[in-house]
């Protein structure tokens, strides 16, 4: 297996609500929901940098497709990191996602390791960290 990830899929409880959050609220590009003609197939893809895609899919349909039990959601299983180029950009992104309806769990602040970050949850509780790491360079 090569060290590559091409799609991150988030299981969501309300596909339309999540589409509005990611597309309209925080501005990720998408063609909207596709696959409605298939049972368990409705999904939305968002194009990210570097060829990566973010997908949102109903949790029940994801469980059906993967043949696993539908369990309760947990926001502590993983986080999605969004690295930016400055402390000011952390603040800007955090303000934008809060306006879009995100729940801020940790406001922007200096970190113990020398960076600056904040955490938010999307409408389904998925945990995102917006972070400036002085040791990492972001490509714009």
Protein Blocks (a to p, Z undefined) as FASTA:
>chain_A
ZZddfbdcdddfblklmmmmmmmmnopacebjehklpghkaccddddehhiacddddfkl
mmmmnopacddddfklbccddddfbfklmmmmmmmmmmnopacfbdcdddfkopacdddd
dfkopacdddddfkbccdZZ
